[in-house]
Amino acid sequence: MRTTNQGFTYIGLLIFIAILGMTAAATVSLGALAQRRHAEEELLVIGMSFRHAFMSYYNATPVGQRRYPSRLEDLLKDPRYPNVKRHLRQLYADPITGKAEWGMVEAPGGGIMGIYSLSHAQPIKIGFFPAELTLFEEKTQYSDWVFAYSPGLTPTTANLFKTLPSENLSGWK
C-alpha cells in the first residue's frame, strides 16, 4: 500500500527550489546595483580629479595668458614647461562605460575645460552631492554630470544653472 506523503514531499521540494531561485536572482540583482553604485562613486572621484587638473593647468599659466589644455595628455606632462609638470597622474577610464573615452567640454577661447561621461544611463545618486557638485542634483543621465573648471563658476553661481532648461546648457558639451 502506498502513502500519499510522497506527493507532498515532491511539491515541497519544488517550492523550495523556486524560493532558492528567487533568492539567487535577488542576490545577483543587488550585486549589480552595488557594483553600479561603486562605479558611480568612482566617476565622482575621477571627475573631480580631472576638474582639479584643469584648474591646476589653468592657474599655472601666467596671468593675462590663461588658457586650457589643448588635449587631455597635456594634463599628464605640461608642454609649456621644460621640466616635467604634472596636473594629473594618469588618464583614467570612465568607470561607467569602462572605456578611456570621455566627452569633452570645449573652452570659449580654445582648449578643453572639462569632461563628462558618454553614458546615457540613469544615475542612482540624484541628490546630497558635495557643495562643488550641487549642479548634478536631479540630473537624469551620467552624461549630464559635467566636470569642468571655469574661474568664474562657483557652487553659488552653479546653482543658478539648475533653474535654466537643459537645452540652454548645451554649450557645456
N, C-alpha and C positions, 0 to 999 in steps of 0.2 A: 504494500500500500504506500502511495506517495503522499508526501506532506506538501502543503501549499506555501511553506516558508521559502522554498527555493525561488519562487517568482518575486517575492518581496526583497530578497537579497539582490537579485538582478536589478530591480528598479532602484534600490538604494545605491547600488554601485553606479548606475547611470547618472543619478542625481549628484553623487559625489564627484564624478568625472566632469560634469557640467559646471559645478561650482569651482572646481580646480581650474578649469579652462577660463572661466570669467576672472578669477583671481590673477591668473598669469597674464591675461590681456590687460587688466588694470595696472599691474606692476610694470609692464612694458610701456604703457601709456604714461605713467608717472615718471619713468626713467627718461623718456623722450622729452617730457616737459622740463625736467630738471636739467637735462643737457642743453636745451634751448635757453633756459634761464641763465645758465653759466655762460653760454656764448654771448648772450645779450650783455651781461656784466663785463665780459671781456671786450666787447665792442666799445663800451663806455670808457674803459681804461685805455684802450689803444687809441680811440678817437681823441681823448684828452691829451695823450702823448703827442699825437700829430698836431693838435691845436697849440700846445706849448712850444713845439718845434717851429711852427710857423711864426709864433710870437717872438721866439729867440732869434730866428733868422731876420725878421723884420727889424727888430731892435738892435741887431748887431751892425746894421747899415748906418753909415754916418748921417746925421741929421740933415735934412734937405734933399737927400738922395734915397730915401727909404723905398725899398722895393721888396717884392716877394720872390721866392724861388721860381725859376722857370720850369723846373721839373722836380719830382719827389726825390730823386737821387742827390740833388743839391743839399738836402737836409742831412744826408749822411756825411758828405765831405763838401764843405762850403768852398766853391771855386774862387771866391773873392779874396781868399787869404792864402799866402804862400805855405803856412803851416797848416796842419790838419785841424780843422774846427768842425766839430760835430754838433748838430742840433737834435739828432735822433740816432739811436743806436742801430736800428735796422728798419727796413721797410716791412711792416707787419702785413700779414694776410688778413682779409676780412673774416672774422670768426663766424659770421652768419652764412656767407656763401662758401667759405673755405678757399676762396681764390685770392691771389695777390692783386686783384683788380679793384680799383676804387673809382667812384665818381669824383670829378674834380670841380672845385669852385674857382672860377677864374676871377682874378683881382681886376678892379677897374683900370688900373694902369698897366696891366700885363702881369703874367706870372700866375701862380697858384696860391690862393689864400685859404683853402680848406679842402676837405674831403668828405665823402658820405658813402654809405654802403649802397651797393647796387641792388640789394634785396628789396622786393616789394612785399615781403611777408609782414603780417601784423605783429607789432611788438607786444610782449607780455606786460612790460612796465609802461604805464601811461601817466604816472604821477609820482610825487615825492622825490623829485630829482634834486641834486645839489643846486645851490644858487646860480652857478655859472651855466647850468644846463636847463634852466626853467623853460627855455624855449621849446624843449622836447615834449612838454606835457601835452597829453591828448593828441599826439601825432598818430596817424593811422598806419604808417609803414616805416620800416627801418630807413628807407631812402630819404625820409623827411628829417632824419637826425643828421644835421649838418655840423661838422666840427671845423669851424673857420675862425680865423683871427682877423679882427678889424680893430684898429686902435680906438675908434670912437664907440665901439659896441660894448656896453657894459650889461650886466644882468638886468639893470633897471630899464635901459633902453631896449633890451631884447624883449622884455615883456610887452612893449608897445607893438611888436610884430605879431603877437598872438591874437590881437584884435583884428588884424587885416585878413581878408580872404586869402587862401593859399595860392591862388593864381597870381597875386601881387608879389609873392615871394619867389616867383620863378627865376628871377635874376640871380638868386643864390646858387642855382645849379647850372 
